[in-house]
């Protein structure tokens, strides 16, 4: 099994012959210039900001220091891939509006920004010097001891050399003994480098990875963005319905009237027959367009509310429907629209699949929730899922944090219950 991080690689066989020790060394080595750049950037920007603060020019520079953790965390997330294949995602939210000021204010309000700044300071002051020390002890010292015979042959001219400027070597047996010791230290150093790099990566992940609170903020933001998308979608549906109702539908009405008048004025014959046929086709197109407009967003729903729209849908149902909706006020547009289309889809399913002789739609608003119930006396056996229309109903309801439940035993009856959290609005009916 391919190891996903350095810890799994250390636990498996053949670690020292794998690329992981060198990946660990590369991770620590790249941290040195990154830490030096971070230290230089933070110190120089802070000094310039403090020096220029009396003339207000330094305030933006100090603001840049507060945001210094963002690029450092971005670079660290990419460096982590050297020893940990698991991705570390960013945790910053997108601002609701475009522009520099909304982005800046959101970043300064986020806890993630300040945690990343804390990590940047720790990285610039403590972590990269530790990387230097570990590389010297775990890699440079073993390599220096391992190279003792080479140093004796070159620098020492075969007579004398020093190991780590501490031990003097004057013979070849001693030089090769130090080489064996250096090889052993190098093998141990591979494990040491991997362990330190792994611990370093865990610390980095702990400080810059999203936490539960950040995930909660992102869930809230996703919920808000989903509501905004629903509102925008419903607004677009109303616009399309209005354009079709006031534009194409009115032109078809005028065309139908013109064809009717022309048919009355035309003498009997082939021309009159063609005009009669054209008049019928225009009437059929007008009826289809009206059905299309009603399916997109019925005007009765916008003008008179959910009870009137459900009553209209019941009148057009192939199965007789009793309607009993007790609503004393208008509800939010998105809730009314979703509830109406749930009722329409439920009535369509009853007409197509249930074999029912009668259906009933009831509902009321109480305790901050809209309750809808659609009942029929059909054969039952309705099952949600497997691509059925009930899955689409559940998705539409869940977008508004609603709940859908279904009871449909074999033999019937079938009861569909829907709940929407909402409060009445002051819109005029």
DRENDO-1510 file (C-alpha; in Angstrom, 1 decimal, always signed):
<recs>
REC; n; res; u; v; w
REC; 1; UNK; +0.0; +0.0; +0.0 .
REC; 2; UNK; +1.4; +3.4; -1.0 .
REC; 3; UNK; +2.2; +5.4; +2.1 .
REC; 4; UNK; +0.3; +8.7; +2.3 .
REC; 5; UNK; +2.6; +10.5; +4.7 .
REC; 6; UNK; +6.1; +10.1; +6.3 .
REC; 7; UNK; +4.7; +8.3; +9.4 .
REC; 8; UNK; +3.3; +5.5; +7.3 .
REC; 9; UNK; +6.5; +5.3; +5.3 .
REC; 10; UNK; +8.6; +5.0; +8.5 .
REC; 11; UNK; +6.3; +2.1; +9.7 .
REC; 12; UNK; +6.9; +0.1; +6.5 .
REC; 13; UNK; +9.9; -1.8; +5.3 .
REC; 14; UNK; +12.5; -0.3; +3.0 .
REC; 15; UNK; +12.1; +3.2; +4.4 .
REC; 16; UNK; +15.7; +4.1; +4.1 .
REC; 17; UNK; +15.8; +3.0; +0.4 .
REC; 18; UNK; +12.6; +5.0; -0.4 .
REC; 19; UNK; +12.5; +8.7; -1.4 .
REC; 20; UNK; +10.9; +9.6; +2.0 .
REC; 21; UNK; +14.1; +10.4; +3.9 .
REC; 22; UNK; +15.1; +12.7; +1.1 .
REC; 23; UNK; +11.6; +14.2; +0.9 .
REC; 24; UNK; +11.9; +14.9; +4.7 .
REC; 25; UNK; +15.3; +16.6; +4.2 .
REC; 26; UNK; +13.9; +18.6; +1.3 .
REC; 27; UNK; +10.9; +19.7; +3.5 .
REC; 28; UNK; +13.2; +20.9; +6.2 .
REC; 29; UNK; +15.7; +22.5; +3.8 .
REC; 30; UNK; +13.0; +24.5; +1.9 .
REC; 31; UNK; +11.8; +25.8; +5.3 .
REC; 32; UNK; +15.0; +27.6; +5.8 .
REC; 33; UNK; +14.8; +30.2; +2.9 .
REC; 34; UNK; +11.0; +30.4; +3.4 .
REC; 35; UNK; +11.5; +31.3; +7.1 .
REC; 36; UNK; +14.3; +33.8; +6.3 .
REC; 37; UNK; +12.0; +35.5; +3.8 .
REC; 38; UNK; +9.1; +35.6; +6.2 .
REC; 39; UNK; +11.3; +37.0; +9.0 .
REC; 40; UNK; +12.8; +39.7; +6.8 .
REC; 41; UNK; +9.4; +40.6; +5.4 .
REC; 42; UNK; +7.7; +40.9; +8.8 .
REC; 43; UNK; +10.5; +42.8; +10.4 .
REC; 44; UNK; +11.1; +45.2; +7.6 .
REC; 45; UNK; +7.3; +45.9; +7.1 .
REC; 46; UNK; +6.8; +46.4; +10.8 .
REC; 47; UNK; +9.8; +48.7; +11.1 .
REC; 48; UNK; +8.6; +50.8; +8.1 .
REC; 49; UNK; +5.1; +50.9; +9.4 .
REC; 50; UNK; +6.0; +52.0; +12.8 .
REC; 51; UNK; +8.4; +54.7; +11.4 .
REC; 52; UNK; +5.8; +56.1; +9.0 .
REC; 53; UNK; +2.8; +55.7; +11.4 .
REC; 54; UNK; +2.9; +59.4; +12.5 .
REC; 55; UNK; +2.3; +60.5; +8.9 .
REC; 56; UNK; -0.4; +57.8; +8.4 .
REC; 57; UNK; +1.5; +56.2; +5.6 .
REC; 58; UNK; +2.6; +53.4; +7.9 .
REC; 59; UNK; -0.9; +52.3; +8.8 .
REC; 60; UNK; -1.5; +50.3; +5.6 .
REC; 61; UNK; +2.0; +48.7; +6.1 .
REC; 62; UNK; +1.0; +47.6; +9.6 .
REC; 63; UNK; -2.2; +46.2; +8.1 .
REC; 64; UNK; -0.1; +44.2; +5.7 .
REC; 65; UNK; +1.8; +42.8; +8.7 .
REC; 66; UNK; -1.6; +41.6; +10.1 .
REC; 67; UNK; -2.2; +39.7; +6.8 .
REC; 68; UNK; +1.4; +38.3; +6.6 .
REC; 69; UNK; +0.2; +34.9; +7.7 .
REC; 70; UNK; -2.0; +34.4; +4.6 .
REC; 71; UNK; +0.9; +34.0; +2.1 .
REC; 72; UNK; +3.0; +32.1; +4.6 .
REC; 73; UNK; +0.1; +29.6; +5.2 .
REC; 74; UNK; -0.4; +29.3; +1.4 .
REC; 75; UNK; +3.2; +28.4; +0.9 .
REC; 76; UNK; +3.2; +26.0; +3.9 .
REC; 77; UNK; +0.2; +24.1; +2.5 .
REC; 78; UNK; +2.1; +23.5; -0.7 .
REC; 79; UNK; +5.3; +22.5; +1.1 .
REC; 80; UNK; +3.4; +19.9; +3.2 .
REC; 81; UNK; +2.9; +17.9; +0.0 .
REC; 82; UNK; +6.5; +16.8; +0.2 .
REC; 83; UNK; +5.8; +14.6; +3.2 .
REC; 84; UNK; +2.0; +14.4; +3.5 .
REC; 85; UNK; -0.2; +13.6; +0.5 .
REC; 86; UNK; -3.4; +14.5; +2.3 .
REC; 87; UNK; -4.4; +18.0; +1.1 .
REC; 88; UNK; -4.8; +20.9; +3.5 .
REC; 89; UNK; -7.4; +23.3; +2.2 .
REC; 90; UNK; -7.6; +27.0; +2.9 .
REC; 91; UNK; -10.2; +28.2; +5.4 .
REC; 92; UNK; -10.8; +31.7; +4.2 .
REC; 93; UNK; -14.3; +32.7; +3.1 .
REC; 94; UNK; -15.0; +34.6; +0.0 .
REC; 95; UNK; -16.4; +38.1; +0.6 .
REC; 96; UNK; -20.0; +38.8; -0.3 .
REC; 97; UNK; -19.1; +41.7; -2.5 .
REC; 98; UNK; -16.1; +42.3; -4.8 .
REC; 99; UNK; -13.4; +44.9; -4.2 .
REC; 100; UNK; -10.4; +45.3; -1.9 .
REC; 101; UNK; -12.2; +46.8; +1.1 .
REC; 102; UNK; -14.8; +44.0; +1.5 .
REC; 103; UNK; -12.0; +41.4; +1.2 .
REC; 104; UNK; -9.8; +43.3; +3.7 .
REC; 105; UNK; -12.5; +43.7; +6.3 .
REC; 106; UNK; -13.5; +40.0; +6.1 .
REC; 107; UNK; -9.9; +38.9; +6.4 .
REC; 108; UNK; -9.4; +41.0; +9.5 .
REC; 109; UNK; -12.5; +39.6; +11.1 .
REC; 110; UNK; -11.7; +36.0; +10.6 .
REC; 111; UNK; -10.0; +34.0; +13.3 .
REC; 112; UNK; -8.1; +32.0; +10.7 .
REC; 113; UNK; -6.2; +35.2; +9.7 .
REC; 114; UNK; -4.9; +35.7; +13.2 .
REC; 115; UNK; -4.0; +32.1; +13.7 .
REC; 116; UNK; -2.1; +32.1; +10.5 .
REC; 117; UNK; -0.3; +35.3; +11.6 .
REC; 118; UNK; +0.6; +33.5; +14.8 .
REC; 119; UNK; +2.0; +30.6; +12.8 .
REC; 120; UNK; +4.0; +33.0; +10.6 .
REC; 121; UNK; +5.6; +34.6; +13.6 .
REC; 122; UNK; +6.4; +31.2; +15.1 .
REC; 123; UNK; +7.8; +30.1; +11.7 .
REC; 124; UNK; +9.9; +33.2; +11.3 .
REC; 125; UNK; +11.4; +33.2; +14.8 .
REC; 126; UNK; +11.6; +29.6; +15.9 .
REC; 127; UNK; +10.8; +26.9; +13.4 .
REC; 128; UNK; +13.3; +27.6; +10.6 .
REC; 129; UNK; +16.2; +27.9; +13.0 .
REC; 130; UNK; +15.1; +24.5; +14.3 .
REC; 131; UNK; +15.2; +23.2; +10.7 .
REC; 132; UNK; +18.8; +24.4; +10.4 .
REC; 133; UNK; +19.8; +22.6; +13.6 .
REC; 134; UNK; +18.1; +19.4; +12.7 .
REC; 135; UNK; +19.7; +19.3; +9.2 .
REC; 136; UNK; +23.1; +19.9; +10.7 .
REC; 137; UNK; +22.8; +17.2; +13.3 .
REC; 138; UNK; +20.9; +14.7; +11.2 .
REC; 139; UNK; +22.5; +15.2; +7.8 .
REC; 140; UNK; +25.7; +17.4; +7.7 .
REC; 141; UNK; +27.4; +15.7; +10.8 .
REC; 142; UNK; +26.9; +12.1; +9.5 .
REC; 143; UNK; +28.1; +13.2; +6.0 .
REC; 144; UNK; +31.2; +14.9; +7.5 .
REC; 145; UNK; +32.1; +11.8; +9.5 .
REC; 146; UNK; +31.4; +9.5; +6.5 .
REC; 147; UNK; +33.8; +11.6; +4.4 .
REC; 148; UNK; +36.7; +11.1; +6.7 .
REC; 149; UNK; +38.7; +8.9; +4.3 .
REC; 150; UNK; +38.2; +11.4; +1.5 .
REC; 151; UNK; +39.3; +14.3; +3.7 .
REC; 152; UNK; +42.4; +12.4; +4.8 .
REC; 153; UNK; +43.3; +11.7; +1.2 .
REC; 154; UNK; +42.7; +15.2; -0.1 .
REC; 155; UNK; +43.0; +17.9; +2.6 .
REC; 156; UNK; +45.2; +15.8; +4.9 .
REC; 157; UNK; +47.5; +14.6; +2.1 .
REC; 158; UNK; +47.3; +11.1; +3.6 .
REC; 159; UNK; +48.9; +12.1; +6.9 .
REC; 160; UNK; +46.4; +13.8; +9.2 .
REC; 161; UNK; +42.8; +15.3; +9.2 .
REC; 162; UNK; +40.3; +16.4; +11.8 .
REC; 163; UNK; +36.7; +15.0; +12.2 .
REC; 164; UNK; +34.2; +17.7; +13.0 .
REC; 165; UNK; +37.2; +19.8; +14.2 .
REC; 166; UNK; +37.3; +17.6; +17.3 .
REC; 167; UNK; +39.0; +14.3; +16.6 .
REC; 168; UNK; +42.4; +14.0; +14.9 .
REC; 169; UNK; +42.8; +11.0; +12.5 .
REC; 170; UNK; +46.3; +10.0; +11.4 .
REC; 171; UNK; +45.8; +6.5; +10.0 .
REC; 172; UNK; +43.7; +4.9; +7.4 .
REC; 173; UNK; +42.1; +2.2; +9.7 .
REC; 174; UNK; +40.9; +5.0; +11.9 .
REC; 175; UNK; +39.6; +7.0; +8.9 .
REC; 176; UNK; +37.6; +4.0; +7.7 .
REC; 177; UNK; +36.3; +3.3; +11.2 .
REC; 178; UNK; +35.0; +6.9; +11.3 .
REC; 179; UNK; +33.4; +6.3; +7.8 .
REC; 180; UNK; +31.5; +3.2; +9.1 .
REC; 181; UNK; +30.4; +5.3; +12.1 .
REC; 182; UNK; +29.3; +8.1; +9.7 .
REC; 183; UNK; +27.3; +5.6; +7.7 .
REC; 184; UNK; +25.5; +4.4; +10.8 .
REC; 185; UNK; +24.8; +8.0; +11.9 .
REC; 186; UNK; +23.5; +8.7; +8.4 .
REC; 187; UNK; +21.0; +5.8; +8.6 .
REC; 188; UNK; +19.9; +6.9; +12.0 .
REC; 189; UNK; +19.8; +10.5; +10.8 .
REC; 190; UNK; +17.3; +9.5; +8.0 .
REC; 191; UNK; +14.8; +8.3; +10.7 .
REC; 192; UNK; +15.6; +11.4; +12.8 .
REC; 193; UNK; +14.9; +13.8; +9.9 .
REC; 194; UNK; +11.7; +12.0; +9.0 .
REC; 195; UNK; +10.5; +12.1; +12.6 .
REC; 196; UNK; +11.2; +15.8; +13.0 .
REC; 197; UNK; +9.7; +16.6; +9.6 .
REC; 198; UNK; +6.6; +14.6; +10.5 .
REC; 199; UNK; +6.2; +16.4; +13.8 .
REC; 200; UNK; +6.9; +19.7; +12.1 .
REC; 201; UNK; +4.2; +18.9; +9.5 .
REC; 202; UNK; +1.7; +17.9; +12.2 .
REC; 203; UNK; +2.3; +21.2; +14.0 .
REC; 204; UNK; +1.8; +23.1; +10.8 .
REC; 205; UNK; -1.4; +21.3; +9.9 .
REC; 206; UNK; -2.7; +21.9; +13.4 .
REC; 207; UNK; -2.2; +25.6; +13.2 .
REC; 208; UNK; -3.2; +26.3; +9.6 .
REC; 209; UNK; -5.8; +23.6; +8.8 .
REC; 210; UNK; -9.5; +24.5; +9.2 .
REC; 211; UNK; -10.8; +23.8; +12.6 .
REC; 212; UNK; -14.3; +22.9; +13.7 .
REC; 213; UNK; -15.3; +26.5; +14.3 .
REC; 214; UNK; -14.0; +27.5; +10.9 .
REC; 215; UNK; -16.0; +24.7; +9.3 .
REC; 216; UNK; -19.0; +25.9; +11.2 .
REC; 217; UNK; -18.5; +29.4; +9.7 .
REC; 218; UNK; -18.1; +27.9; +6.3 .
REC; 219; UNK; -21.3; +25.9; +6.7 .
REC; 220; UNK; -23.1; +29.1; +7.7 .
REC; 221; UNK; -21.7; +30.9; +4.7 .
REC; 222; UNK; -22.7; +28.0; +2.4 .
REC; 223; UNK; -26.2; +28.1; +3.8 .
REC; 224; UNK; -26.5; +31.8; +3.2 .
REC; 225; UNK; -25.1; +31.5; -0.3 .
REC; 226; UNK; -27.6; +28.7; -1.0 .
REC; 227; UNK; -30.5; +30.9; +0.1 .
REC; 228; UNK; -29.2; +33.7; -2.1 .
REC; 229; UNK; -29.1; +31.3; -5.0 .
REC; 230; UNK; -32.6; +30.2; -4.4 .
REC; 231; UNK; -33.8; +33.8; -4.2 .
REC; 232; UNK; -32.0; +34.6; -7.4 .
REC; 233; UNK; -33.4; +31.5; -9.1 .
REC; 234; UNK; -37.0; +32.4; -8.0 .
REC; 235; UNK; -36.5; +36.0; -9.1 .
REC; 236; UNK; -35.4; +34.8; -12.5 .
REC; 237; UNK; -38.4; +32.5; -12.8 .
REC; 238; UNK; -40.7; +35.4; -12.1 .
REC; 239; UNK; -38.9; +37.5; -14.7 .
REC; 240; UNK; -39.3; +34.9; -17.3 .
REC; 241; UNK; -42.9; +34.4; -16.4 .
REC; 242; UNK; -43.6; +38.1; -16.6 .
REC; 243; UNK; -41.8; +38.5; -19.9 .
REC; 244; UNK; -43.7; +35.6; -21.5 .
REC; 245; UNK; -47.0; +36.8; -20.0 .
REC; 246; UNK; -46.6; +40.5; -21.0 .
REC; 247; UNK; -44.8; +39.9; -24.3 .
REC; 248; UNK; -45.2; +36.7; -26.2 .
REC; 249; UNK; -48.6; +35.8; -24.8 .
REC; 250; UNK; -50.0; +39.2; -25.7 .
REC; 251; UNK; -48.7; +39.0; -29.2 .
REC; 252; UNK; -50.3; +35.6; -29.6 .
REC; 253; UNK; -53.6; +37.0; -28.3 .
REC; 254; UNK; -53.4; +39.8; -30.9 .
REC; 255; UNK; -52.5; +37.3; -33.6 .
REC; 256; UNK; -55.4; +35.1; -32.7 .
REC; 257; UNK; -57.8; +38.0; -32.8 .
REC; 258; UNK; -56.4; +39.2; -36.2 .
REC; 259; UNK; -56.8; +35.7; -37.7 .
REC; 260; UNK; -60.3; +35.5; -36.3 .
REC; 261; UNK; -61.3; +38.8; -37.9 .
REC; 262; UNK; -59.7; +37.8; -41.2 .
REC; 263; UNK; -61.5; +34.5; -41.2 .
REC; 264; UNK; -64.8; +36.4; -40.7 .
REC; 265; UNK; -64.0; +38.8; -43.6 .
REC; 266; UNK; -62.8; +36.1; -46.0 .
REC; 267; UNK; -65.2; +34.7; -48.6 .
REC; 268; UNK; -65.9; +31.0; -48.4 .
REC; 269; UNK; -63.2; +28.9; -50.1 .
REC; 270; UNK; -59.7; +27.6; -49.6 .
REC; 271; UNK; -58.5; +30.9; -48.1 .
REC; 272; UNK; -61.2; +30.9; -45.4 .
REC; 273; UNK; -60.3; +27.2; -44.6 .
REC; 274; UNK; -56.6; +28.1; -44.3 .
REC; 275; UNK; -57.4; +31.1; -42.0 .
REC; 276; UNK; -59.7; +28.9; -39.9 .
REC; 277; UNK; -56.8; +26.3; -39.5 .
REC; 278; UNK; -54.3; +29.1; -38.7 .
REC; 279; UNK; -56.8; +30.5; -36.1 .
REC; 280; UNK; -57.1; +27.1; -34.4 .
REC; 281; UNK; -53.3; +26.6; -34.4 .
REC; 282; UNK; -52.7; +30.0; -32.9 .
REC; 283; UNK; -55.3; +29.2; -30.2 .
REC; 284; UNK; -53.6; +26.0; -29.4 .
REC; 285; UNK; -50.2; +27.7; -29.2 .
REC; 286; UNK; -51.7; +30.3; -26.9 .
REC; 287; UNK; -53.1; +27.6; -24.6 .
REC; 288; UNK; -49.7; +25.8; -24.6 .
REC; 289; UNK; -47.9; +29.1; -23.8 .
REC; 290; UNK; -50.3; +29.7; -20.9 .
REC; 291; UNK; -49.6; +26.3; -19.5 .
REC; 292; UNK; -45.9; +27.0; -19.9 .
REC; 293; UNK; -46.2; +30.3; -18.1 .
REC; 294; UNK; -48.2; +28.7; -15.3 .
REC; 295; UNK; -45.5; +26.0; -15.0 .
REC; 296; UNK; -42.7; +28.5; -14.7 .
REC; 297; UNK; -44.3; +30.6; -12.1 .
REC; 298; UNK; -48.0; +31.1; -12.0 .
REC; 299; UNK; -49.2; +34.6; -11.8 .
REC; 300; UNK; -51.9; +33.7; -9.4 .
REC; 301; UNK; -49.2; +32.7; -6.9 .
REC; 302; UNK; -47.5; +36.1; -7.1 .
REC; 303; UNK; -50.7; +38.0; -7.0 .
REC; 304; UNK; -52.9; +36.1; -4.5 .
REC; 305; UNK; -50.7; +33.8; -2.6 .
REC; 306; UNK; -50.4; +30.0; -1.9 .
REC; 307; UNK; -54.1; +29.2; -1.2 .
REC; 308; UNK; -55.3; +30.6; -4.4 .
REC; 309; UNK; -52.5; +29.0; -6.4 .
REC; 310; UNK; -53.1; +25.6; -4.9 .
REC; 311; UNK; -56.9; +25.9; -5.5 .
REC; 312; UNK; -56.1; +26.7; -9.1 .
REC; 313; UNK; -53.8; +23.7; -9.4 .
REC; 314; UNK; -56.6; +21.5; -7.8 .
REC; 315; UNK; -59.1; +22.8; -10.4 .
REC; 316; UNK; -56.8; +21.6; -13.2 .
REC; 317; UNK; -56.0; +18.2; -11.6 .
REC; 318; UNK; -57.4; +15.1; -13.3 .
REC; 319; UNK; -58.3; +13.7; -9.9 .
REC; 320; UNK; -60.9; +15.6; -7.8 .
REC; 321; UNK; -59.0; +17.5; -5.0 .
REC; 322; UNK; -60.3; +19.0; -1.8 .
REC; 323; UNK; -58.3; +22.0; -0.6 .
REC; 324; UNK; -58.1; +23.2; +2.9 .
REC; 325; UNK; -55.3; +25.7; +3.5 .
REC; 326; UNK; -55.6; +28.0; +6.5 .
REC; 327; UNK; -53.1; +30.8; +5.9 .
REC; 328; UNK; -53.9; +34.3; +7.3 .
REC; 329; UNK; -50.9; +36.0; +5.8 .
REC; 330; UNK; -48.5; +35.8; +2.9 .
REC; 331; UNK; -45.3; +33.8; +3.3 .
REC; 332; UNK; -41.8; +34.4; +1.8 .
REC; 333; UNK; -41.8; +34.1; -2.0 .
REC; 334; UNK; -39.3; +31.2; -2.0 .
REC; 335; UNK; -41.4; +29.2; +0.5 .
REC; 336; UNK; -44.6; +29.9; -1.4 .
REC; 337; UNK; -43.0; +28.9; -4.7 .
REC; 338; UNK; -41.5; +25.7; -3.3 .
REC; 339; UNK; -44.7; +24.7; -1.5 .
REC; 340; UNK; -46.7; +25.3; -4.7 .
REC; 341; UNK; -44.5; +23.2; -6.9 .
REC; 342; UNK; -44.4; +20.4; -4.3 .
REC; 343; UNK; -48.2; +20.3; -4.3 .
REC; 344; UNK; -48.3; +20.4; -8.1 .
REC; 345; UNK; -45.8; +17.5; -8.4 .
REC; 346; UNK; -47.6; +15.5; -5.8 .
REC; 347; UNK; -51.0; +16.0; -7.6 .
REC; 348; UNK; -49.3; +15.0; -10.9 .
REC; 349; UNK; -47.9; +11.8; -9.3 .
REC; 350; UNK; -51.4; +11.0; -7.9 .
REC; 351; UNK; -53.0; +11.4; -11.3 .
REC; 352; UNK; -50.3; +9.3; -13.1 .
REC; 353; UNK; -49.5; +6.5; -10.6 .
REC; 354; UNK; -51.9; +6.2; -7.7 .
REC; 355; UNK; -55.2; +5.2; -9.3 .
REC; 356; UNK; -56.9; +7.4; -6.7 .
REC; 357; UNK; -60.5; +8.6; -6.9 .
REC; 358; UNK; -60.0; +11.6; -4.7 .
REC; 359; UNK; -57.2; +13.7; -3.1 .
REC; 360; UNK; -56.9; +16.2; -0.4 .
REC; 361; UNK; -54.5; +19.1; +0.2 .
REC; 362; UNK; -54.5; +20.7; +3.7 .
REC; 363; UNK; -52.1; +22.9; +5.6 .
REC; 364; UNK; -51.6; +25.6; +8.1 .
REC; 365; UNK; -48.9; +27.9; +9.5 .
REC; 366; UNK; -48.1; +27.5; +13.2 .
REC; 367; UNK; -45.1; +27.7; +15.5 .
REC; 368; UNK; -43.0; +29.3; +12.8 .
REC; 369; UNK; -43.5; +26.5; +10.3 .
REC; 370; UNK; -45.7; +25.9; +7.3 .
REC; 371; UNK; -47.2; +22.4; +7.3 .
REC; 372; UNK; -48.6; +20.9; +4.1 .
REC; 373; UNK; -50.3; +17.5; +3.7 .
REC; 374; UNK; -51.3; +15.8; +0.4 .
REC; 375; UNK; -53.4; +12.7; +0.8 .
REC; 376; UNK; -55.0; +10.4; -1.7 .
REC; 377; UNK; -57.1; +7.2; -1.6 .
REC; 378; UNK; -55.1; +5.3; -4.2 .
REC; 379; UNK; -53.3; +2.0; -4.2 .
REC; 380; UNK; -50.3; +3.2; -2.2 .
REC; 381; UNK; -46.8; +1.7; -2.5 .
REC; 382; UNK; -45.1; +5.0; -3.4 .
REC; 383; UNK; -41.3; +4.8; -2.7 .
REC; 384; UNK; -38.9; +7.7; -2.6 .
REC; 385; UNK; -35.6; +7.4; -4.4 .
REC; 386; UNK; -34.5; +5.4; -7.5 .
REC; 387; UNK; -34.9; +8.5; -9.6 .
REC; 388; UNK; -38.5; +9.1; -8.7 .
REC; 389; UNK; -40.1; +12.5; -8.6 .
REC; 390; UNK; -40.2; +12.3; -4.8 .
REC; 391; UNK; -36.5; +12.6; -4.8 .
REC; 392; UNK; -36.8; +16.0; -6.6 .
REC; 393; UNK; -39.4; +17.1; -4.1 .
REC; 394; UNK; -37.1; +16.2; -1.2 .
REC; 395; UNK; -34.3; +18.2; -2.8 .
REC; 396; UNK; -36.5; +21.2; -3.3 .
REC; 397; UNK; -37.7; +21.1; +0.3 .
REC; 398; UNK; -34.2; +20.5; +1.8 .
REC; 399; UNK; -32.8; +23.6; +0.1 .
REC; 400; UNK; -35.1; +25.7; +2.4 .
REC; 401; UNK; -34.2; +23.6; +5.4 .
REC; 402; UNK; -37.6; +21.9; +5.2 .
REC; 403; UNK; -38.5; +18.3; +5.8 .
REC; 404; UNK; -40.5; +15.8; +3.7 .
REC; 405; UNK; -42.0; +12.6; +5.0 .
REC; 406; UNK; -44.0; +9.9; +3.1 .
REC; 407; UNK; -46.4; +7.3; +4.3 .
REC; 408; UNK; -47.7; +5.0; +1.5 .
REC; 409; UNK; -48.4; +1.4; +2.6 .
REC; 410; UNK; -49.5; -1.1; -0.1 .
REC; 411; UNK; -53.3; -0.6; -0.6 .
REC; 412; UNK; -53.1; +3.0; +0.5 .
REC; 413; UNK; -53.8; +5.6; +1.5 .
REC; 414; UNK; -50.8; +7.7; +0.7 .
REC; 415; UNK; -49.9; +10.8; +2.8 .
REC; 416; UNK; -47.2; +13.2; +1.9 .
REC; 417; UNK; -46.2; +15.7; +4.6 .
REC; 418; UNK; -44.0; +18.7; +4.1 .
REC; 419; UNK; -42.7; +21.3; +6.6 .
REC; 420; UNK; -41.0; +24.6; +5.9 .
REC; 421; UNK; -39.5; +26.9; +8.6 .
REC; 422; UNK; -40.8; +30.4; +7.8 .
REC; 423; UNK; -42.4; +33.5; +9.2 .
REC; 424; UNK; -45.3; +35.5; +7.6 .
REC; 425; UNK; -44.3; +38.6; +5.7 .
REC; 426; UNK; -46.0; +42.0; +5.3 .
REC; 427; UNK; -46.5; +41.6; +1.5 .
REC; 428; UNK; -49.9; +42.4; +0.3 .
REC; 429; UNK; -52.0; +39.6; -1.1 .
</recs>
